[in-house]
């Protein structure tokens, strides 16, 4: 059915025509014009292709294709698509509205502008595009844009009912994308150039400000060459310190000479003897120190010895002066001269100290100026680096703008394909058939897998733990005639199988050596009555006398099945309180010769020769309650003398305790299970009881089995 439906739909499919075009991107080749050396990784190239694919499938690009297709159909005498009259009238598309739409679409195409649903005119254009199936969603379904494996090319395919429409669409999308991409990149490049140009100008202005601040500071502080000036000042300070030391020594010498002259003037031109003694002591001491220094090999001691010899020479000169006797006029002139020289030396020392202080002040001020100049130099350097960086970025953006959008080219022009695309009907039918078959197979397997019914003998034994003595296949009871089934060998497989199954069970019953047999079940409606009737008949075929006692007071189906309606009605109208219509005269069976009429009321003949029945009229009491005060076991033993087999039917163990009470009166027990039932938690208790009477339990019979399950 699925294949037939698929064939019907495939036969109704419209013919479609495909056209193909190709674009070369230049992303993976190096033969395009490049202003900069750029090496792209495979990840970057793949990202570029993804972005390009998304851009070609985007609303702005496909909207341009919608405009071109719509303009073509409105301007051309041979449009690709023509609206039906009903659609034109429904949407009120007049000649004037279509002319206005063509002009508006031309403007949108030139401006590369998408439609705005919030504007009434654009909503009308969108309605027109949708009517012609030129809207974004319809076009996107028919376009197939992808990269050709790992190459540099983009494949563009379009399918439609018109081969010329397909060719026009693929060429239009290539042309409009190239235009859109170039326009977009030009706008971005212009924005980038403007931004970097403003950035360069701003950085240049900051650099000029920093440079001007540095130069102004140098001019204000009279700094031409900070490093050279600093070295010159330090050199001057060193020279002034040397000159100061010389002047200090000179002053000390002049002061000593002046003191000597003044002493001579007091002693009448001769130095005092005390001073001569002190000088001699000083000379002796200096000579000793010189000898000690000369004996040492240390360079510092040599230098010390040189200074000590200078002092010794000075002391010897003083000693000579002390020994001389100068006239008063000479002493006065020399005194005045020394005093003048001393004043000059002191004046020179003061001048040297003043110059030295000024130089040191200037040098100390240079530290502050140095820090300020360093900050200004650093600001100028940072501003210069930022300016150069901005200039480099500006140049890079400018170079890129020269070749922007030049790498994408259409290398394959789409052509009308006059041969329609294959419908792929065979593939569709095959897939449909396979899919439906797979679904059916899965459904069957699931049904079988989740089927918890007993169905087969081995599942019964596995689920119950009871021995299975036979199975009975499912058969239509309403049309079933057991006598005809056994007497005639027909072509009915189910009837023939039933005969063989009953014979196997009959063999198991004979082998059990039990005469009084209770047939019970865990659940109701599993076919106990049918099993008892069939087994009784099969035993009668081998000349066995069989008595059936309907002890199922809850459902007396055996009584209704084997007795005629007149006899059943007679039993119901007898007014007896004994459901079995059996126990009279304190539980003793009435002998036939004593009361032939009463005997007939107790045991009824059935239509099967050799099979008798003791029926019941139903009741709600259990066997223990009904048989209370009567020796039912004695009655069974008397009946055993007359019959080879006695079958008793008990109600389901899950619902009633009747079967448990009847077990004491029988030799053997047979449990019947329905193949269409499944065991539940209540069955476990009943199964435990059946296993507890293991000595009496012959086994179980699986009824209503499907023959296909037995042959599976």
Secondary structure per residue as TSV (DSSP state, phi and psi in degrees):
chain	resnum	aa	ss	phi	psi
A	1	X	-	360.0	-38.9
A	2	X	H	-64.8	-42.3
A	3	X	H	-65.9	-39.6
A	4	X	H	-63.5	-44.9
A	5	X	H	-62.6	-42.8
A	6	X	H	-62.5	-41.3
A	7	X	H	-62.5	-38.4
A	8	X	H	-63.4	-45.9
A	9	X	H	-69.7	-37.4
A	10	X	H	-63.9	-40.0
A	11	X	H	-66.3	-23.6
A	12	X	T	-90.6	-3.5
A	13	X	-	-69.4	140.9
A	14	X	-	-78.1	154.0
A	15	X	-	-76.1	139.3
A	16	X	-	-125.7	150.5
A	17	X	E	-122.8	137.4
A	18	X	E	-114.8	139.3
A	19	X	E	-125.5	150.3
A	20	X	E	-132.3	138.7
A	21	X	E	-134.6	162.9
A	22	X	E	-136.3	145.9
A	23	X	E	-117.3	142.4
A	24	X	E	-103.4	125.5
A	25	X	-	-90.5	-31.9
A	26	X	-	79.1	9.6
A	27	X	S	-72.5	-31.6
A	28	X	S	-108.8	4.4
A	29	X	-	-114.3	159.0
A	30	X	S	-117.1	21.3
A	31	X	-	-97.8	10.8
A	32	X	S	-94.6	162.3
A	33	X	-	-70.8	127.0
A	34	X	-	-131.9	128.5
A	35	X	S	-87.2	-19.4
A	36	X	S	-127.5	151.4
A	37	X	-	-83.1	107.6
A	38	X	-	-126.7	128.9
A	39	X	-	-116.4	113.7
A	40	X	-	-96.6	140.7
A	41	X	-	-79.8	166.7
A	42	X	H	-62.2	-34.8
A	43	X	H	-65.5	-42.0
A	44	X	H	-66.2	-40.1
A	45	X	H	-63.6	-44.1
A	46	X	H	-61.5	-39.7
A	47	X	H	-63.3	-39.6
A	48	X	H	-61.8	-42.6
A	49	X	H	-65.3	-38.6
A	50	X	H	-63.9	-44.8
A	51	X	H	-63.2	-40.2
A	52	X	H	-65.2	-41.9
A	53	X	H	-62.2	-45.3
A	54	X	H	-64.6	-37.2
A	55	X	H	-66.3	-41.3
A	56	X	H	-67.9	-28.3
A	57	X	T	-91.5	3.2
A	58	X	S	-76.3	164.7
A	59	X	H	-63.0	-42.6
A	60	X	H	-59.9	-42.1
A	61	X	H	-71.8	-49.2
A	62	X	H	-67.3	-24.5
A	63	X	H	-65.4	-37.5
A	64	X	H	-63.4	-37.5
A	65	X	H	-66.1	-39.9
A	66	X	H	-59.4	-44.1
A	67	X	H	-61.9	-46.3
A	68	X	H	-64.5	-42.0
A	69	X	H	-64.7	-41.3
A	70	X	H	-68.1	-41.3
A	71	X	H	-63.4	-40.0
A	72	X	H	-60.1	-46.5
A	73	X	H	-69.7	-28.9
A	74	X	H	-80.6	-28.2
A	75	X	H	-94.1	-27.8
A	76	X	-	-90.1	148.0
A	77	X	S	-77.6	-19.2
A	78	X	S	-119.0	79.8
A	79	X	-	-71.7	159.4
A	80	X	S	-70.1	-38.7
A	81	X	-	-134.0	145.9
A	82	X	-	-127.0	131.6
A	83	X	-	-76.5	147.2
A	84	X	-	-72.0	155.6
A	85	X	H	-61.3	-38.6
A	86	X	H	-62.9	-39.6
A	87	X	H	-67.2	-39.7
A	88	X	H	-63.4	-44.9
A	89	X	H	-68.8	-37.8
A	90	X	H	-64.4	-39.2
A	91	X	H	-95.3	-0.5
A	92	X	T	59.0	48.5
A	93	X	-	-86.9	98.4
A	94	X	-	-92.1	169.5
A	95	X	H	-63.1	-39.7
A	96	X	H	-66.2	-42.8
A	97	X	H	-65.6	-33.4
A	98	X	H	-71.7	-37.4
A	99	X	H	-64.9	-42.5
A	100	X	H	-62.8	-39.7
A	101	X	H	-64.0	-38.9
A	102	X	H	-62.7	-42.7
A	103	X	H	-65.0	-44.1
A	104	X	H	-64.3	-39.8
A	105	X	H	-66.7	-35.3
A	106	X	H	-64.3	-40.3
A	107	X	H	-64.0	-45.5
A	108	X	H	-62.3	-36.9
A	109	X	H	-66.3	-42.3
A	110	X	H	-67.1	-40.4
A	111	X	H	-82.6	-6.2
A	112	X	T	50.6	61.6
A	113	X	-	-127.3	134.7
A	114	X	-	-83.4	164.3
A	115	X	-	-76.1	146.6
A	116	X	-	-109.7	109.8
A	117	X	T	-61.7	-18.7
A	118	X	T	-76.9	-13.6
A	119	X	S	-98.0	139.3
A	120	X	H	-63.6	-42.7
A	121	X	H	-63.2	-40.9
A	122	X	H	-68.3	-34.5
A	123	X	H	-64.0	-37.8
A	124	X	H	-66.2	-40.2
A	125	X	H	-64.8	-41.7
A	126	X	H	-62.8	-38.0
A	127	X	H	-64.4	-39.7
A	128	X	H	-66.1	-44.4
A	129	X	H	-62.5	-39.0
A	130	X	H	-67.7	-36.1
A	131	X	H	-65.2	-37.1
A	132	X	T	-84.7	-1.2
A	133	X	T	62.4	33.8
A	134	X	-	-106.7	12.6
A	135	X	S	-74.4	170.7
A	136	X	H	-59.6	-47.2
A	137	X	H	-64.3	-41.5
A	138	X	H	-66.3	-42.4
A	139	X	H	-66.5	-41.6
A	140	X	H	-62.0	-33.9
A	141	X	H	-65.8	-31.1
A	142	X	H	-95.8	-14.1
A	143	X	E	-87.2	142.5
A	144	X	E	-133.9	103.5
A	145	X	E	-114.9	123.9
A	146	X	E	-156.0	162.5
A	147	X	E	-80.2	140.1
A	148	X	-	-80.9	100.7
A	149	X	T	44.6	-123.3
A	150	X	T	-109.7	27.9
A	151	X	S	-87.9	-171.1
A	152	X	S	-94.1	5.9
A	153	X	E	-109.1	150.9
A	154	X	E	-113.9	125.2
A	155	X	E	-94.5	133.4
A	156	X	E	-121.6	119.9
A	157	X	E	-124.1	146.7
A	158	X	E	-144.5	134.4
A	159	X	E	-118.1	139.9
A	160	X	E	-157.6	179.7
A	161	X	S	-81.2	-7.5
A	162	X	-	-124.3	122.2
A	163	X	H	-63.3	-33.7
A	164	X	H	-73.6	-33.1
A	165	X	H	-63.8	-42.3
A	166	X	H	-62.7	-43.8
A	167	X	H	-65.7	-42.7
A	168	X	H	-62.0	-40.4
A	169	X	H	-66.1	-45.3
A	170	X	H	-68.4	-37.7
A	171	X	H	-69.0	-38.5
A	172	X	H	-65.2	-40.9
A	173	X	H	-67.7	-34.5
A	174	X	H	-67.4	-47.4
A	175	X	H	-64.1	-46.5
A	176	X	H	-69.8	-33.3
A	177	X	H	-67.8	-41.4
A	178	X	H	-61.6	-42.7
A	179	X	H	-66.0	-44.8
A	180	X	H	-62.9	-43.3
A	181	X	H	-65.8	-42.1
A	182	X	H	-65.3	-42.6
A	183	X	H	-63.2	-43.4
A	184	X	H	-63.3	-43.4
A	185	X	H	-70.2	-36.0
A	186	X	H	-62.2	-42.1
A	187	X	H	-62.9	-43.8
A	188	X	H	-65.5	-40.2
A	189	X	H	-65.0	-41.6
A	190	X	H	-62.5	-42.7
A	191	X	H	-62.9	-41.0
A	192	X	H	-66.3	-43.5
A	193	X	H	-63.3	-43.2
A	194	X	H	-61.8	-42.4
A	195	X	H	-63.6	-48.8
A	196	X	H	-69.7	-32.0
A	197	X	H	-64.8	-44.0
A	198	X	H	-63.8	-37.0
A	199	X	H	-65.8	-42.7
A	200	X	H	-62.2	-45.5
A	201	X	H	-61.9	-40.0
A	202	X	H	-66.0	-43.9
A	203	X	H	-66.3	-34.7
A	204	X	H	-65.7	-39.9
A	205	X	H	-64.9	-41.7
A	206	X	H	-65.2	-39.8
A	207	X	H	-63.6	-41.6
A	208	X	H	-63.2	-40.5
A	209	X	H	-63.8	-42.6
A	210	X	H	-66.8	-40.2
A	211	X	H	-66.3	-41.6
A	212	X	H	-63.1	-40.3
A	213	X	H	-63.3	-39.6
A	214	X	H	-65.6	-45.5
A	215	X	H	-65.6	-40.2
A	216	X	H	-62.7	-38.8
A	217	X	H	-65.3	-40.3
A	218	X	H	-64.9	-39.4
A	219	X	H	-67.4	-44.6
A	220	X	H	-63.0	-32.2
A	221	X	T	-102.7	12.4
A	222	X	T	55.1	46.5
A	223	X	-	-111.4	111.5
A	224	X	S	-93.1	-55.1
A	225	X	-	-131.4	101.2
A	226	X	H	-61.2	-41.2
A	227	X	H	-67.5	-46.1
A	228	X	H	-65.7	-40.2
A	229	X	H	-65.1	-39.4
A	230	X	H	-64.2	-44.7
A	231	X	H	-62.9	-39.9
A	232	X	H	-63.4	-44.0
A	233	X	H	-62.5	-43.9
A	234	X	H	-64.2	-38.4
A	235	X	H	-63.9	-40.3
A	236	X	H	-64.4	-41.4
A	237	X	H	-60.7	-42.7
A	238	X	H	-62.3	-43.1
A	239	X	H	-65.6	-42.2
A	240	X	H	-64.6	-36.8
A	241	X	H	-65.3	-36.7
A	242	X	H	-65.3	-45.1
A	243	X	H	-62.9	-37.6
A	244	X	H	-63.5	-41.5
A	245	X	H	-62.7	-39.8
A	246	X	H	-64.2	-44.4
A	247	X	H	-65.0	-37.7
A	248	X	H	-63.6	-41.7
A	249	X	H	-64.1	-40.5
A	250	X	H	-62.9	-42.7
A	251	X	H	-62.1	-42.3
A	252	X	H	-62.6	-40.1
A	253	X	H	-67.3	-43.8
A	254	X	H	-64.0	-36.9
A	255	X	H	-65.8	-37.2
A	256	X	H	-66.6	-43.6
A	257	X	H	-64.0	-39.8
A	258	X	H	-64.4	-39.2
A	259	X	H	-64.5	-36.5
A	260	X	H	-66.8	-43.9
A	261	X	H	-63.1	-43.6
A	262	X	H	-63.2	-35.6
A	263	X	H	-67.0	-39.8
A	264	X	H	-64.2	-39.6
A	265	X	H	-61.7	-35.6
A	266	X	H	-71.1	-31.5
A	267	X	T	-98.7	17.0
A	268	X	T	73.7	36.0
A	269	X	S	95.7	2.1
A	270	X	B	-128.7	142.1
A	271	X	-	-75.7	152.9
A	272	X	-	-70.7	149.8
A	273	X	H	-67.0	-30.5
A	274	X	H	-62.3	-40.5
A	275	X	H	-67.4	-38.3
A	276	X	H	-63.2	-40.4
A	277	X	H	-61.5	-43.6
A	278	X	H	-64.0	-38.2
A	279	X	H	-66.9	-42.4
A	280	X	H	-60.8	-42.3
A	281	X	H	-61.5	-39.7
A	282	X	H	-66.0	-38.8
A	283	X	H	-64.5	-45.4
A	284	X	H	-60.1	-43.4
A	285	X	H	-63.8	-42.0
A	286	X	H	-65.4	-38.9
A	287	X	H	-64.0	-40.9
A	288	X	H	-61.5	-43.5
A	289	X	H	-65.0	-37.1
A	290	X	H	-64.8	-41.4
A	291	X	H	-62.8	-41.5
A	292	X	H	-63.7	-41.7
A	293	X	H	-67.7	-37.6
A	294	X	H	-67.1	-32.8
A	295	X	H	-70.9	-16.5
A	296	X	-	-89.0	147.5
A	297	X	-	-94.2	-1.1
A	298	X	-	-72.5	135.9
A	299	X	H	-64.9	-34.3
A	300	X	H	-66.3	-34.5
A	301	X	H	-68.6	-34.0
A	302	X	H	-62.5	-44.1
A	303	X	H	-63.7	-39.5
A	304	X	H	-63.3	-39.5
A	305	X	H	-63.8	-36.5
A	306	X	H	-63.8	-44.5
A	307	X	H	-64.4	-38.6
A	308	X	H	-64.4	-36.4
A	309	X	H	-65.9	-36.0
A	310	X	H	-63.6	-43.1
A	311	X	H	-64.8	-37.7
A	312	X	H	-63.1	-40.6
A	313	X	H	-63.7	-39.6
A	314	X	H	-65.1	-40.1
A	315	X	H	-67.8	-37.7
A	316	X	H	-63.0	-40.5
A	317	X	H	-62.0	-41.5
A	318	X	H	-63.9	-39.0
A	319	X	H	-64.5	-38.6
A	320	X	H	-64.5	-39.5
A	321	X	H	-66.2	-39.0
A	322	X	H	-63.5	-34.8
A	323	X	H	-76.1	-26.8
A	324	X	-	-74.3	157.7
A	325	X	B	-122.2	110.6
A	326	X	-	-100.9	147.9
A	327	X	-	-69.3	160.6
A	328	X	H	-64.4	-36.9
A	329	X	H	-65.4	-40.6
A	330	X	H	-65.1	-41.5
A	331	X	H	-63.5	-36.7
A	332	X	H	-68.5	-42.9
A	333	X	H	-64.4	-43.1
A	334	X	H	-65.5	-36.7
A	335	X	H	-62.9	-45.4
A	336	X	H	-65.3	-39.5
A	337	X	H	-63.2	-45.2
A	338	X	H	-64.5	-37.8
A	339	X	H	-65.3	-41.1
A	340	X	H	-65.9	-44.1
A	341	X	H	-61.5	-36.9
A	342	X	H	-65.6	-40.9
A	343	X	H	-65.3	-40.4
A	344	X	H	-63.6	-43.2
A	345	X	H	-63.0	-41.3
A	346	X	H	-64.7	-39.2
A	347	X	H	-63.8	-42.7
A	348	X	H	-61.4	-40.4
A	349	X	H	-63.2	-41.1
A	350	X	H	-64.4	-40.1
A	351	X	H	-64.6	-41.5
A	352	X	H	-63.0	-43.3
A	353	X	H	-62.4	-40.7
A	354	X	H	-64.0	-45.5
A	355	X	H	-63.1	-38.8
A	356	X	H	-64.8	-41.5
A	357	X	H	-63.1	-41.3
A	358	X	H	-63.5	-43.8
A	359	X	H	-62.9	-43.9
A	360	X	H	-63.4	-36.7
A	361	X	H	-63.8	-44.7
A	362	X	H	-61.6	-42.3
A	363	X	H	-64.8	-40.5
A	364	X	H	-65.1	-33.2
A	365	X	H	-70.1	-24.5
A	366	X	H	-65.0	-27.6
A	367	X	H	-62.9	-45.2
A	368	X	H	-65.1	-42.9
A	369	X	H	-65.0	-37.3
A	370	X	H	-61.3	-44.4
A	371	X	H	-62.5	-41.8
A	372	X	H	-64.8	-44.4
A	373	X	H	-64.6	-38.5
A	374	X	H	-61.9	-42.5
A	375	X	H	-62.3	-44.0
A	376	X	H	-65.6	-41.0
A	377	X	H	-61.4	-41.4
A	378	X	H	-64.6	-41.7
A	379	X	H	-60.8	-41.2
A	380	X	H	-65.3	-39.9
A	381	X	H	-65.8	-45.2
A	382	X	H	-62.8	-45.2
A	383	X	H	-62.4	-36.0
A	384	X	H	-67.0	-42.4
A	385	X	H	-64.1	-43.8
A	386	X	H	-63.1	-37.8
A	387	X	H	-65.1	-44.4
A	388	X	H	-64.8	-39.8
A	389	X	H	-64.1	-44.4
A	390	X	H	-63.5	-39.0
A	391	X	H	-62.9	-39.6
A	392	X	H	-66.5	-43.9
A	393	X	H	-64.0	-38.0
A	394	X	H	-63.2	-43.1
A	395	X	H	-64.7	-39.9
A	396	X	H	-62.4	-47.0
A	397	X	H	-63.3	-36.9
A	398	X	H	-66.8	-39.8
A	399	X	H	-65.5	-41.6
A	400	X	H	-64.7	-36.7
A	401	X	H	-65.3	-22.1
A	402	X	H	-71.9	-26.7
A	403	X	S	-119.3	17.7
A	404	X	T	-63.7	135.1
A	405	X	T	70.9	8.8
A	406	X	-	-88.1	-8.6
A	407	X	S	-86.2	-24.5
A	408	X	-	-88.0	124.9
A	409	X	E	-137.8	147.0
A	410	X	E	-88.1	117.6
A	411	X	E	-105.3	-15.4
A	412	X	E	-131.0	117.8
A	413	X	-	-84.6	131.9
A	414	X	-	-68.3	134.2
A	415	X	-	-118.8	147.8
A	416	X	-	-64.2	130.7
A	417	X	-	-102.6	108.4
A	418	X	-	-77.0	-11.5
A	419	X	S	-93.2	125.3
A	420	X	-	-67.9	158.3
A	421	X	-	-70.2	144.7
A	422	X	-	-58.7	138.8
A	423	X	-	-74.2	-15.5
A	424	X	-	59.1	32.8
A	425	X	H	-63.3	-39.7
A	426	X	H	-62.9	-43.2
A	427	X	H	-64.0	-43.2
A	428	X	H	-63.1	-44.5
A	429	X	H	-64.0	-41.6
A	430	X	H	-63.5	-45.6
A	431	X	H	-64.0	-38.1
A	432	X	H	-63.7	-46.5
A	433	X	H	-63.1	-44.8
A	434	X	H	-63.9	-42.8
A	435	X	H	-64.7	-45.4
A	436	X	H	-65.2	-39.1
A	437	X	H	-63.1	-42.7
A	438	X	H	-63.7	-40.7
A	439	X	H	-65.0	-43.3
A	440	X	H	-63.1	-42.1
A	441	X	H	-63.4	-42.7
A	442	X	H	-63.5	-41.2
A	443	X	H	-62.1	-42.7
A	444	X	H	-64.5	-45.5
A	445	X	H	-63.0	-41.1
A	446	X	H	-64.2	-41.0
A	447	X	H	-61.3	-42.9
A	448	X	H	-68.3	-37.1
A	449	X	H	-70.3	-38.3
A	450	X	T	-92.5	5.3
A	451	X	-	-80.1	112.0
A	452	X	-	-97.8	8.3
A	453	X	S	-70.2	159.8
A	454	X	-	-68.9	-51.3
A	455	X	-	63.1	-54.4
A	456	X	S	-123.4	154.3
A	457	X	H	-59.2	-40.6
A	458	X	H	-67.5	-31.0
A	459	X	H	-69.3	-34.0
A	460	X	H	-64.5	-47.9
A	461	X	H	-63.2	-38.9
A	462	X	H	-68.0	-36.9
A	463	X	H	-79.7	-35.3
A	464	X	H	-102.2	-28.6
A	465	X	-	78.8	10.6
A	466	X	-	-102.3	149.4
A	467	X	-	-72.1	135.5
A	468	X	E	-97.6	118.7
A	469	X	E	-93.7	-6.8
A	470	X	E	169.4	168.9
A	471	X	E	-128.4	157.2
A	472	X	E	-129.9	122.3
A	473	X	E	-75.1	159.1
A	474	X	-	-71.0	137.4
A	475	X	-	-148.8	151.9
A	476	X	-	-76.9	105.4
A	477	X	S	-68.2	-33.5
A	478	X	T	-62.6	-36.0
A	479	X	T	-103.0	12.6
A	480	X	-	-92.0	132.2
A	481	X	-	-127.6	106.0
A	482	X	H	-67.1	-34.7
A	483	X	H	-65.6	-41.7
A	484	X	H	-67.8	-37.0
A	485	X	H	-63.6	-41.7
A	486	X	H	-79.0	-28.3
A	487	X	H	-85.7	-28.8
A	488	X	-	-112.5	136.0
A	489	X	-	-100.7	94.2
A	490	X	-	-98.8	-170.0
A	491	X	S	-94.9	4.5
A	492	X	-	-75.4	111.6
A	493	X	H	-64.8	-38.5
A	494	X	H	-66.7	-41.7
A	495	X	H	-66.4	-42.8
A	496	X	H	-64.2	-39.4
A	497	X	H	-66.1	-38.6
A	498	X	H	-60.7	-41.6
A	499	X	H	-59.4	-46.5
A	500	X	H	-67.1	-38.4
A	501	X	H	-65.6	-40.2
A	502	X	H	-66.6	-36.3
A	503	X	H	-65.7	-36.9
A	504	X	H	-65.5	-39.9
A	505	X	H	-68.8	-38.5
A	506	X	H	-59.1	-39.7
A	507	X	H	-63.1	-41.5
A	508	X	H	-65.0	-37.2
A	509	X	H	-67.3	-42.6
A	510	X	H	-63.5	-38.0
A	511	X	H	-70.6	-22.2
A	512	X	H	-74.5	-20.0
A	513	X	T	61.9	29.8
A	514	X	-	-107.3	142.5
A	515	X	S	-103.8	-40.5
A	516	X	E	-101.5	115.7
A	517	X	E	-124.3	128.5
A	518	X	E	-97.7	126.7
A	519	X	E	-105.6	116.5
A	520	X	E	-134.4	-176.2
A	521	X	E	-158.1	164.2
A	522	X	S	-83.0	-32.9
A	523	X	S	-118.9	160.4
A	524	X	S	-84.4	163.0
A	525	X	S	60.2	42.8
A	526	X	S	-106.3	1.0
A	527	X	-	95.3	33.7
A	528	X	H	-65.4	-43.5
A	529	X	H	-62.0	-42.0
A	530	X	H	-63.7	-40.6
A	531	X	H	-64.4	-43.5
A	532	X	H	-63.6	-43.2
A	533	X	H	-63.1	-45.5
A	534	X	H	-65.0	-42.8
A	535	X	H	-66.7	-38.4
A	536	X	H	-62.5	-40.6
A	537	X	H	-68.3	-42.0
A	538	X	H	-64.5	-34.1
A	539	X	H	-71.3	-34.0
A	540	X	H	-67.3	-24.5
A	541	X	T	-68.4	-20.8
A	542	X	T	-106.6	30.6
A	543	X	T	63.3	38.1
A	544	X	-	-102.9	135.1
A	545	X	-	-87.4	128.4
A	546	X	E	-125.6	134.9
A	547	X	E	-116.9	130.2
A	548	X	E	-107.9	122.8
A	549	X	E	-109.1	115.4
A	550	X	-	-81.4	88.1
A	551	X	-	-94.9	12.5
A	552	X	-	-90.1	84.3
A	553	X	S	-68.7	-18.8
A	554	X	S	-75.3	-41.1
A	555	X	-	-139.0	98.0
A	556	X	-	-85.4	56.9
A	557	X	H	-68.7	-31.5
A	558	X	H	-63.2	-42.4
A	559	X	H	-61.8	-45.2
A	560	X	H	-68.9	-30.4
A	561	X	H	-78.5	-38.7
A	562	X	H	-98.8	-23.5
A	563	X	S	-96.7	147.1
A	564	X	-	-67.4	156.6
A	565	X	H	-61.4	-33.4
A	566	X	H	-65.9	-44.1
A	567	X	H	-67.1	-38.9
A	568	X	H	-64.6	-41.1
A	569	X	H	-66.8	-37.2
A	570	X	H	-62.6	-40.8
A	571	X	H	-64.5	-41.3
A	572	X	H	-68.2	-29.6
A	573	X	T	-93.9	4.4
A	574	X	S	-73.5	-20.6
A	575	X	-	79.0	8.0
A	576	X	-	-71.0	150.4
A	577	X	S	-93.0	-6.2
A	578	X	-	-95.1	112.6
A	579	X	T	-59.7	-29.8
A	580	X	T	-78.7	-13.7
A	581	X	S	48.1	41.0
A	582	X	-	-130.1	-46.3
A	583	X	-	-88.0	107.3
A	584	X	B	-131.4	162.7
A	585	X	T	53.3	54.5
A	586	X	T	60.5	36.5
A	587	X	T	89.9	0.5
A	588	X	B	-89.8	139.9
A	589	X	-	-72.9	135.1
A	590	X	-	-74.9	126.3
A	591	X	-	-69.5	147.8
A	592	X	T	-63.0	-38.3
A	593	X	T	-73.8	-20.9
A	594	X	T	-75.5	-48.8
A	595	X	-	-147.7	88.0
A	596	X	H	-62.3	-35.3
A	597	X	H	-68.7	-40.5
A	598	X	H	-66.9	-39.4
A	599	X	H	-59.3	-39.3
A	600	X	H	-65.8	-31.5
A	601	X	H	-72.4	-20.9
A	602	X	H	-89.0	-52.6
A	603	X	S	-111.9	126.5
A	604	X	E	-107.6	143.1
A	605	X	E	-81.1	143.8
A	606	X	-	-106.2	176.4
A	607	X	S	-73.6	-8.9
A	608	X	S	-96.3	125.2
A	609	X	T	-64.5	129.9
A	610	X	T	87.5	2.5
A	611	X	E	-121.0	118.5
A	612	X	E	-114.4	166.1
A	613	X	E	-139.7	137.4
A	614	X	E	-112.1	108.1
A	615	X	-	-91.9	-178.1
A	616	X	-	-141.8	160.4
A	617	X	-	-99.5	11.7
A	618	X	-	86.2	166.4
A	619	X	-	169.1	167.7
A	620	X	S	-105.8	-4.4
A	621	X	S	-84.5	161.2
A	622	X	-	-88.1	163.4
A	623	X	H	-54.8	-38.7
A	624	X	H	-63.1	-36.7
A	625	X	H	-74.6	-42.4
A	626	X	H	-69.8	-38.4
A	627	X	T	-93.5	11.0
A	628	X	T	-63.3	131.8
A	629	X	T	82.7	3.3
A	630	X	S	-122.6	142.5
A	631	X	-	-90.2	80.4
A	632	X	H	-67.7	-32.2
A	633	X	H	-68.1	-36.5
A	634	X	H	-65.9	-38.3
A	635	X	H	-64.6	-39.9
A	636	X	H	-63.3	-39.7
A	637	X	H	-67.1	-34.0
A	638	X	H	-69.1	-39.0
A	639	X	H	-69.2	-26.6
A	640	X	H	-63.1	-26.2
A	641	X	H	-71.5	-25.5
A	642	X	H	-95.4	-24.2
A	643	X	-	-124.6	150.3
A	644	X	S	-79.1	-36.6
A	645	X	E	-138.1	139.9
A	646	X	E	-124.4	121.7
A	647	X	E	-105.6	131.2
A	648	X	E	-117.1	138.9
A	649	X	E	-105.8	130.2
A	650	X	E	-112.8	147.7
A	651	X	E	-63.9	171.2
A	652	X	E	-64.6	138.1
A	653	X	T	-68.0	-28.5
A	654	X	T	-68.2	-27.8
A	655	X	T	-101.6	-35.8
A	656	X	-	-134.5	163.5
A	657	X	S	-98.8	7.1
A	658	X	H	-58.1	-46.6
A	659	X	H	-62.7	-36.3
A	660	X	H	-64.2	-35.6
A	661	X	H	-73.4	-29.0
A	662	X	H	-80.9	-15.1
A	663	X	G	-60.0	-32.5
A	664	X	G	-67.2	-20.7
A	665	X	G	-95.8	-3.4
A	666	X	-	-118.7	165.4
A	667	X	S	-89.2	-40.0
A	668	X	E	-136.2	161.6
A	669	X	E	-132.3	136.8
A	670	X	E	-120.3	130.7
A	671	X	E	-101.3	133.6
A	672	X	E	-110.7	133.6
A	673	X	E	-125.4	145.4
A	674	X	E	-91.6	134.0
A	675	X	T	-67.3	-22.4
A	676	X	T	-92.4	10.8
A	677	X	-	-111.2	165.1
A	678	X	-	-128.8	149.5
A	679	X	-	-80.7	142.8
A	680	X	-	-124.0	-171.6
A	681	X	H	-66.3	-30.7
A	682	X	H	-69.4	-31.9
A	683	X	H	-63.2	-27.9
A	684	X	H	-61.6	-39.1
A	685	X	H	-66.6	-42.4
A	686	X	H	-65.3	-39.0
A	687	X	H	-65.0	-36.7
A	688	X	H	-61.2	-39.8
A	689	X	H	-65.1	-44.5
A	690	X	H	-62.0	-37.5
A	691	X	H	-70.7	-25.5
A	692	X	H	-73.7	-19.5
A	693	X	T	-103.9	42.6
A	694	X	T	-54.8	-33.9
A	695	X	T	-67.2	-28.2
A	696	X	T	-98.1	-18.8
A	697	X	E	-78.0	117.1
A	698	X	E	-73.3	-44.9
A	699	X	E	156.9	-162.3
A	700	X	E	-121.0	154.6
A	701	X	E	-120.3	131.1
A	702	X	E	-98.7	115.1
A	703	X	E	-101.5	160.3
A	704	X	E	62.2	38.7
A	705	X	E	-83.8	138.0
A	706	X	-	-80.4	134.5
A	707	X	H	-59.6	-32.6
A	708	X	H	-65.6	-30.3
A	709	X	H	-72.1	-31.9
A	710	X	H	-73.5	-28.4
A	711	X	H	-94.5	-3.1
A	712	X	-	-73.8	360.0
